[in-house]
């Protein structure tokens, strides 16, 4: 079974790690789509689970390329040009401070919400390109992932492909044998 | 013997164990299991609040996608005792009032049910607003709706005018309204004196399986089970442990649970020179927590406020002595058997209170502690049979027994009887 976990909000990391490992243990293939690695640094995924960053899939899109150029690449170049000779260390520190205190904040609070708000439901071409093939089950693990799930389903429908099942957790996907909702998947309650 | 066909029960709860929060709502799961002889069919509606700090456009996109996904995703799985489980996540913006969140939860369940009411003559909700309001708004017109309140954050709920008004309405509309203990009931009775006579007690159910095989002989291995946050008093516990360990190098302390104080506790343990004897296990499933309780010598529960304190009763059920604060729940649950079960200490800001409590308990252990007696008393109060019977009497009162739902005292917890 091919299972896509949408975990873009990074609020249910434990669930994502456990349930994707469960899919692999049951002989299936699991892909976990996250936004960026940073909130997941302390999470260990099963080595057979494929973890994909949406931000990387999106990096080729024009608005993102423009944003990256304006917020990061151009200022870095400027700091490098100015920071020659004795100013090198000072400009290096200034560049780091600029990115941490300004660029990252603008990216996180302004740029991402701006393009993501329009891309959620319309993001399927990016995801389809980065994750070719079809899935049997889409597991939605947080609110931020919901528009993406809806977009993917609409895309399946538009392409005339059999719709994957949707669940808000592997334990609630109806794949469990009769018995305890969690115990049936190998985790006792 | 199978229960009659009209004994279908729905349980509406915002808390139930999940992969993400294995301990969350363990008491609701226990209630479902404890009442299994009373119902023919039970369905648990876990209406789980998914909070998200998102922008307004993001929230709009989420809410456009949500109903379709909810309708498509829903299916039943199985939980304990053969009961059905329907999981309904509810995206809620961070910062909304409790009343607004409850309205959204009620609306979500309505969507999940396709606009039809819950098909059960009895609906039992947990937590006044998020469970109670959701149940009342989705129950059949002829359904009998019961609510049990457990929340320690009740004062915060009642401090919001819209939430307080909604709460008043929930108590008015419910067939029966229960508090899990006096710590909760007194808050409600003070806020709603006109309802005071309608608020009864319904204790949590505790499994009294086999106790530990080897009795505790010395109180060396300390255990804490719960969240690692300020309200739980875990910082004071660590300080007290360091002081006691300075007197006895054989002592150890295990923290079971997670929380924002984890890192600072680990740092402080190193500063106190006790890092080698302090273990952080993290959050574990209830089965493992019970195993850990059996593998330790003493459960210490230093909470500042607790409405019930399930782990305390679970520890005594497992044959492990307890040292708990008088923080609301424990003095009720252990009423009359404080010394038999271990000991109670006051809630203070001084770690020496815990240390002194430990020394007193250590000095009278095991001769002046009677865990088998404490266990038998608690089983009568909180065992599955006792709590199952209390629910059954409320849900399906014998003909002519109007007192079961019109008077709240029928389900009074043991220590108050």
HADDOCK unambig.tbl for C-alpha pairs under 7 A between the chains (distance, minus, plus):
assign (segid A and resid 12 and name CA) (segid B and resid 20 and name CA) 6.20 0.50 0.50
assign (segid A and resid 14 and name CA) (segid B and resid 19 and name CA) 7.00 0.50 0.50
assign (segid A and resid 14 and name CA) (segid B and resid 20 and name CA) 5.50 0.50 0.50
assign (segid A and resid 15 and name CA) (segid B and resid 19 and name CA) 5.30 0.50 0.50
assign (segid A and resid 15 and name CA) (segid B and resid 20 and name CA) 5.10 0.50 0.50
assign (segid A and resid 117 and name CA) (segid B and resid 57 and name CA) 5.91 0.50 0.50
assign (segid A and resid 117 and name CA) (segid B and resid 58 and name CA) 5.26 0.50 0.50
assign (segid A and resid 117 and name CA) (segid B and resid 61 and name CA) 6.74 0.50 0.50
assign (segid A and resid 142 and name CA) (segid B and resid 50 and name CA) 6.87 0.50 0.50
assign (segid A and resid 143 and name CA) (segid B and resid 50 and name CA) 6.87 0.50 0.50
assign (segid A and resid 143 and name CA) (segid B and resid 52 and name CA) 6.83 0.50 0.50
assign (segid A and resid 143 and name CA) (segid B and resid 62 and name CA) 6.24 0.50 0.50
assign (segid A and resid 143 and name CA) (segid B and resid 91 and name CA) 5.65 0.50 0.50
assign (segid A and resid 144 and name CA) (segid B and resid 62 and name CA) 6.57 0.50 0.50
assign (segid A and resid 146 and name CA) (segid B and resid 62 and name CA) 5.73 0.50 0.50
assign (segid A and resid 146 and name CA) (segid B and resid 65 and name CA) 5.89 0.50 0.50
assign (segid A and resid 146 and name CA) (segid B and resid 66 and name CA) 6.34 0.50 0.50
assign (segid A and resid 147 and name CA) (segid B and resid 61 and name CA) 5.98 0.50 0.50
assign (segid A and resid 147 and name CA) (segid B and resid 62 and name CA) 5.50 0.50 0.50
assign (segid A and resid 147 and name CA) (segid B and resid 65 and name CA) 5.18 0.50 0.50
assign (segid A and resid 150 and name CA) (segid B and resid 65 and name CA) 5.59 0.50 0.50
assign (segid A and resid 150 and name CA) (segid B and resid 69 and name CA) 6.91 0.50 0.50
assign (segid A and resid 166 and name CA) (segid B and resid 72 and name CA) 6.53 0.50 0.50
assign (segid A and resid 166 and name CA) (segid B and resid 73 and name CA) 4.79 0.50 0.50
assign (segid A and resid 167 and name CA) (segid B and resid 73 and name CA) 4.76 0.50 0.50
assign (segid A and resid 172 and name CA) (segid B and resid 75 and name CA) 6.87 0.50 0.50
assign (segid A and resid 172 and name CA) (segid B and resid 76 and name CA) 6.93 0.50 0.50
assign (segid A and resid 172 and name CA) (segid B and resid 77 and name CA) 5.75 0.50 0.50
assign (segid A and resid 172 and name CA) (segid B and resid 87 and name CA) 6.83 0.50 0.50
assign (segid A and resid 174 and name CA) (segid B and resid 75 and name CA) 6.58 0.50 0.50
assign (segid A and resid 174 and name CA) (segid B and resid 76 and name CA) 6.84 0.50 0.50
assign (segid A and resid 174 and name CA) (segid B and resid 77 and name CA) 5.99 0.50 0.50
assign (segid A and resid 178 and name CA) (segid B and resid 78 and name CA) 6.33 0.50 0.50
assign (segid A and resid 179 and name CA) (segid B and resid 78 and name CA) 5.53 0.50 0.50
assign (segid A and resid 179 and name CA) (segid B and resid 79 and name CA) 6.33 0.50 0.50
assign (segid A and resid 179 and name CA) (segid B and resid 82 and name CA) 6.65 0.50 0.50
assign (segid A and resid 180 and name CA) (segid B and resid 78 and name CA) 5.31 0.50 0.50
assign (segid A and resid 180 and name CA) (segid B and resid 79 and name CA) 4.26 0.50 0.50
assign (segid A and resid 180 and name CA) (segid B and resid 80 and name CA) 5.54 0.50 0.50
assign (segid A and resid 181 and name CA) (segid B and resid 77 and name CA) 5.81 0.50 0.50
assign (segid A and resid 181 and name CA) (segid B and resid 78 and name CA) 4.90 0.50 0.50
assign (segid A and resid 181 and name CA) (segid B and resid 79 and name CA) 4.87 0.50 0.50
assign (segid A and resid 189 and name CA) (segid B and resid 285 and name CA) 6.03 0.50 0.50
assign (segid A and resid 189 and name CA) (segid B and resid 286 and name CA) 6.03 0.50 0.50
assign (segid A and resid 189 and name CA) (segid B and resid 287 and name CA) 6.47 0.50 0.50
